[in-house]
Structures are given as structure tokens and as C-alpha cells.
Amino acid sequence: MISRIWHGWTTPDNADKYEALLKEKIFVNIQNRRIDGFKGIQLLRRPVGEDVEFVAIMLFDSLNAVREFAGEDYEVAVVPENARAVLSRFDERAQHYEIRADKSGEP
């Protein structure tokens, strides 16, 4: 399993707008692509100084599934124009990690 992690920052005034855009359009569009091996996405948010930071964590079965999502240069950030319009800055490249353990809080 592969975890794709990406960060973006926006102003407090744009934070709710950006979050709504992600939930209502961008994430829906990703799901509608029906990428074989795409397992899901999480969105994290926190205030950091003068900004609001967002972290998107996507789960894939393999790097081939990530390539289907992002292209051959799979580390390149996938940021639609409507998102770029409200972001102050963002990671140009995503990080990918092999998930080596995944334990719940249940014994």
C-alpha cells in the first residue's frame, strides 16, 4: 500500500472556500475517475501562523495506481486551476511512502 502526501496553504479567508472545493468537486472528480487501486483520501487542516495548512493523504495499492492518477512523473502535484486560485502556495511534488504497518486502536 502506498500513501501519497501533499501539502497546500491558504489564507484564513480562503480556507473554508478551499475546503469546500476539495470536498464538493475535486475529491468527487477523483472518485469518479474510478482509478484501479485508489483506496481513499483524507483531508487534514490546521492553522499555522498567518496561514491555514491542508494535508491530503491518498491511499493506493501500488505506484502503478499512483501513476494512473498523476501520470508517469507521479510525484508531480495534481492541483487544478480552481484550487490554485485560492492557494497561497503548495508542494510542487507529493511524497510517497510504503505503508509498512496499519494498526487500529483495537487490541
C-alpha positions, -999 to 999 in steps of 0.1 A, spaced: 0 0 0 13 35 -9 5 67 9 7 99 -12 11 130 9 7 166 -3 6 200 15 -11 232 5 -15 265 23 -41 293 20 -52 324 39 -78 321 67 -102 340 45 -99 313 17 -97 283 39 -134 274 41 -137 281 4 -108 258 -4 -120 230 19 -155 231 2 -139 230 -32 -119 199 -22 -149 181 -7 -176 190 -32 -157 190 -65 -120 178 -65 -125 147 -44 -157 138 -62 -138 141 -95 -111 119 -83 -136 92 -72 -154 95 -105 -122 86 -123 -125 51 -109 -88 46 -107 -79 10 -103 -60 7 -70 -72 40 -55 -83 33 -19 -93 67 -5 -83 101 6 -81 120 39 -80 158 44 -62 174 74 -64 211 83 -47 233 108 -39 269 114 -1 277 111 9 313 118 -8 335 93 -18 306 71 -41 276 71 -23 243 61 -41 215 44 -26 180 40 -41 155 16 -33 118 22 -43 95 -6 -40 57 -4 -32 35 -34 -25 -2 -39 7 5 -58 29 30 -76 12 20 -108 -21 31 -94 -4 64 -84 8 68 -120 -27 63 -132 -38 92 -110 -8 116 -115 10 105 -147 43 89 -154 61 116 -133 39 105 -104 55 129 -78 42 160 -96 14 177 -77 -21 174 -92 -36 208 -85 -65 220 -107 -66 257 -117 -96 264 -94 -76 252 -64 -45 272 -75 -67 303 -74 -73 301 -37 -40 286 -25 -12 308 -13 14 281 -20 16 243 -23 41 215 -26 51 211 -63 58 175 -57 40 149 -35 58 125 -12 51 87 -14 56 62 14 52 25 15 28 17 44 46 -9 65 21 -12 93 -15 -2 98 -29 -9 133 -62 2 148 -68 12 184 -85 -22 190 -64 -49 205 
